[in-house]
């Protein structure tokens, strides 16, 4: 009973704030490293670094194979089945071995990216599972301390060791070391995971996260082929700057919501849902203002050649309030066992986003950015409406009524700025 209460407290109040601060430190380290490297490299040279950070984001999202969020969703007084963790480790080891073998056979940056990606997948998945187990046991301060310490180590390695000639190797090894140290510093322990007759259910999370990642990052995939390497570099850096103020909060909202909604009555869920939507929109609006300041300072800080990335940041920032709502959609859907509905929505979202980006890309970087931003806003607002009603909750009027206005503004700015 004491352990259950401790976990509940760990996912709310001040502990939730500390967890957000820890994630902010990690994201700040990644963002700062990208800015340092962008200042030292040309726009075309930065393309391989941008690709590596995209690979790392894939690892952070998918390499746990759904196990990490399944651990968090498991009732506090119940052990998570160790068999699920073992299966995840075996699958990841096989995938990592294949990636490393293929990477060794291919020369140049492409082979090095595949090689580093395989190693990141192996250690990143294990690190994410261990973080989830520590979170479930209420070890928030330890998580935060590790996040801060490793963020400092990572940025120092980049600042002092990464030069344009071998930046890809240094960044790759620094990311691998970052995840490896998490594994070393966070033993899983038998209080969260162990032998049990229960079955693990990570597949719903894995499928939804895979679909969700494709939806949220399909612009990364298409920017290079449609617009070329220079536009890809500008887009990735602009995206990182645009999301810097709010990047740590998405996973926090999802994890908090999974625990909070599952433990509340229908009346409490309604109140929590309504308040959370308003607070998240407000946080996203604050993030928009901060992004505007960052974008204005960007060319001055790292060079005028990145002015296009600053323009990308300003327009993408218009979707920040709705990107915040995205985590709430997942929390409501999973806590109400609407996994199938979420997956169908993500498939619909992928198809519509793909079509919109292909059309927008025909009008250059401006059309591409405008399509990405407007589709993000409209589809997330629709997802909020769909999932809220499915869970018996009232969708936020603020979310629904403001979406068309910001969509129009995004399209207008895209036409004027580029």
N, C-alpha and C positions, 0 to 999 in steps of 0.2 A: 504493500500500500504506500509506504514511504517512497519507494523508487518510482511508482507511478506518479505520485504527486510531484516529485522532483523533476521528472521529465516534462510534466505539464507546465511547471513554472519555467523550465528552461526554454520553452518555445513561446513565451509570452513576456510582456512587460520589458524590464530593463535587459533581461537576457537576450530577448529578440533584438533589441537595439545594439547590444554588443556584437551579436552575430552579424548584423548588418555592417557594423564598423569593420569587422574582420574581413568580410567579403569586399568591402570598399577598398581596403588596403591592397588586397590581391589584384583587383581590377585596376587600381591606380598604378600599381607596379607594371602591369601589362601595357597600359596606356602610355605611361612615361617612357617605357622602353621603346615603344613604337615611335614616339616623338623624337627621342634621342637618335634613333637610327634614321628616321626621315631627314633629320637635320644634316646627317653625315653622307647621305646617299642621294643619287638622282631619283627622279620619279620612276624611271624604268628599272633601275637597280632594286628599288624597294619592292618590286613585285613578288620576288621569292619570299621575302620576309612577311609580306601581307598574306601570302598563301600559307606559310607556316602557322601564323596566328589563327587562320581559319581552321587548319587541321587541329590545332590545340583546342579550339572551341568545340569541334566535333567530338574530340576525346572527352572533354568535360561533360558533354551532353549525353553521349551514347555508350561510352565504354563500360559503364557499370551494368549494361544490359537490363536496366530497369530494376536491379536489385536494391540500389540505394534508396530510392523512394518507396519501394515495397517494405524495406526495413522500417522507415519512418512511419508508414501507414499501419504497421502491425501494432495491436493493442499493447499498452505499456507493460502489462503484467504477463506477457506471453513471449517466449523465446522465438526468434526468427529461425526458420529451418536452416541448419548449416549446410544441408544438401544443395540448397539454392545458391549459396556462396561458392561451393565447390564447383558446381556446373559453370558458373560465371568465370571462375578462374581458368578452368580447362579450355573453354571456348576462347577466352582472350589470349591464352598462351598460344593456341593454334593460329589465331588470326595474326598475332604479333610475329610469330615465326615465319609465316607466309610473306608478310609485308617486308620483313628484314631480308629474306632471301631474294625477293624481287628487287628490292632497293639495291642490293649488292650487284645485281646483274645489269643495272642501268647506270650509265655514266651521267655526269653533270648534276645540275641542281635538282632535276626531276628524280633521279635515283636517290639523292641525299634526302629529299623531302619524304619519299616513300619509306626509307630506312628509319628516319627520325620518327615518322608517324607510327610505325610499328612499335617502336620502343615506348613512345608516349602512350599508345593504347594499352600496353601491358601494365605499366606502372600507374597510369591515370585511372583506370578502372578500379584497381585495388585501393588507391588513395580515396576515391569517391565513396566506396563502400565503407571504409574505415571512418571517414568523416560522418557518414550517416549513423553508424553505430555509436560514435561518441556523442552525436547530437541527441540520439534517443536516450542515452544515459545521463544527459544533462551536463556534459563536460564542456560547457560553452566557453568559459574563460580559457581553458586549455586550447580550444580551437582558435580562439581569437589571438592568443599569444603566438601560436604557430603561424597563423596567417600573417601577422605583422612581421615576425622574424624572417619568414621565408620571402616575403615581399621585399624586404630590405636587402636580403642576400641576392635575390634575382636582379634587382635594378643595379646593384653595385657591380655585378658580373658584366652586365651589358655596358655600363658606363666605362669601365676600365679595360674590358677585353675585346669588345666588338668593334671592328673596323670594317669598312666596306668590302675588303678582300675576303674576309672570313666570317662575316656577320652571321650567315646562315648556320654555320657549324656552332658558333658560340651561343646563339639564341636557342638552337635545338638542344644542345647539351644542358643549358641553364634550365629549360623547361623540364627536361627529364629529371634533373637533379631536384627541382622543386617538388615534383610529384613523389619522387623516391624518398625524400626526407619526410613527407607526410606519412608515408607507409611506415617508416622507421619510428617516428615519434608518436604514432597513434595505434597502439595494439588494440585489436578488436575486443578482446575480453569475453568471458563466458556469460556475462550478465545480460547481453543483448542477443547473442547468437549461440545456438547449441542444438543438440539432438531433440527433436520433437516430432509428434505425429502429424502436425499441421503441414499443409502444402504451401510452398511459396507461390506467389502470383505476380511475378515481375513482367510477364509478357505484355499485359495491357499498358503498363508504363513504357516499356521498350517500344512498342508499336506507336503509341501516341507521341513519345519523345522523338522517334525517328521521323514521323510525319511532321511533327511540329518543327523539328530542326530544318527539314527540307523547306517548309513553308517560310520560316523566318530567315533562311539563308540562301534561298534560291537566287536572290539578287547577286550574292557573291559568285555563285556558279556561272551565272549568265553574263556578268559585267565584263569579264575578260573576253570571251568569244564574241560578244556583240559590239564591244566598244574598244577593245585593245588593251595592252598591258598598262599603259600610262593612266587610262581612265580607271582601270581596275585598282591601281595603287591609290589614286585619289579617292575612289569610292570607299575602299576599305578604311583608309585613315579617317575620312570624313565620318564614316559610320561609327568608328571607335570614339571620336570626339563627341559626336551627337549623343551617344549613349553613356558617356562617362559619368554624368551626374546620377544616373538611375540604374546603371548596369547591375549592381549587386542585389537589387531589391526583387528582381523577378523570381529567383529561386527561393528567396526568403518568404515571399508571399505564398508561393506554392506549398512550401513545407509547413509554414504556420497555418495556412488554411486547411491542409489535410488533417492536422491534429485538432484544430479548433472546431471546424464544422462537424467532424465525426463525434465530438463529445457534447454537442449542444442540442437542446430541444428545438423544435420547429420555430418557435417564437424567437428564441435566442439567435438562431441562424439568420432569420430575416433581418434582425437588428444589426448583427455583425456584418452581414452582406451589404446592407445599405450604407453603413458607416465606412466600411472598407473601400467601397467604390468611390465615395466622395474624397476620402483621404488620398487614395491612389491618384485620382485625377489632379488633386491639388499638388501632390508631390511631382507629378509629371509636368505640370505647368511651371513649377519652380525649376525643374530640370531644363525646360525650354529656355528660361531666362539665363541660366548658367551656361548653357550651350552657346547661346548667342555671344556672350562675353568671351568664351573660349575660342569661338570661330573668328571673331574679330582680331584676337591676339595671335592666331595661328600663323599667318604669313610673316608677321613681325618676328615671331619666336624661332621659326625653323626655315624661313626662306620664302621669297615671293613665288617660287615655283609651285608652292602648295596652295595658292589662292583658290584654285578650283576645289580642293578638298574642303576649304572653309565654306564655300558656297553649298557644297553637298551637305555639310553638317547643319547649316541653318535650316535647310528644307526638311531634312530627315528628322530634325528635332520636333517638328510639328506633330509627329506621331508618338512622341514620348508618353503623353498621358494614356494613350490606348495600349502602348506596349506594357505599361504598368498593369492595366486591366487584364492583360493576357494571362498573367499568373493567377489572378482571381478566377478566371474561367476554368483553368485546369484544376484548381483547388475545389471549386464547387462541383465540377463534373466527377472527379475521382471520389470525393467524399460521399456523393450520392449514387455511386456505382453506375455512372453514365459513361463508362469507358467506350462503349460502342458508338454512342452519339458523338463523343469527342473525336473519335477516329474518322467517322464519316464527315464531320465538319472539316477536319484537317485535310482530307482528300479533296473535298470541294474547294477548300481554300488554296491548295496547291495548284489545282487546275486553273482556277481563275487568276491567281497570281502569275503563273507561267504565261498564260495568254496575254495578260496586261503588260508584263515586262517585255515580251517579244514585240508587241506593238509599240510600246514606249521607246524601246531601244532603237527603233527606226528613225527616231527624231533626235538621236544623239544622247549625250549624258544628261541634258536637262529633261528630256522626255522620259528617260529611264528612271531618274530620281523622282520625278513627279508621279510616275506610275507606282513606284515602290511605296512612296509615302501615302498616297491617296488610297491604294488598295489595303495597306496596313490598317488605316483608320476605319474604313468602311467595313472590312471583314471582321475585325476584332469587335466592333460595335454589334455586328450581326451575331457573332458568336456569343457575346454577352447576353443578348436577348434570347437566343436559342437555349443555351445551357441554364440560364436563370429560370426560365419557364419550366424546363424539364425537371429541375430540382424543386419546383414549387415556390420559388423566390421571385420577388418583384425586381425587374431590371431597373437600373438607375436611369432616370430621365436625363440627368446631366450628360451621361455617356451617349445616349441615343440622340439627343437634340443637338449637341455640339459637333457631332461627327460630320454632318454635311457641310457645316460652315468651315471647318478646318480642312476638309478635303478640297473645297473650292479655293481656299487660300494657298494650299500646297501646289495646286495646278497653276494658279496665277503666278506665283513666285518662280516656279520652274520655267515658265515661258519668258519671264522678264529677266531673271538673273543670268541664264545661260545663253 
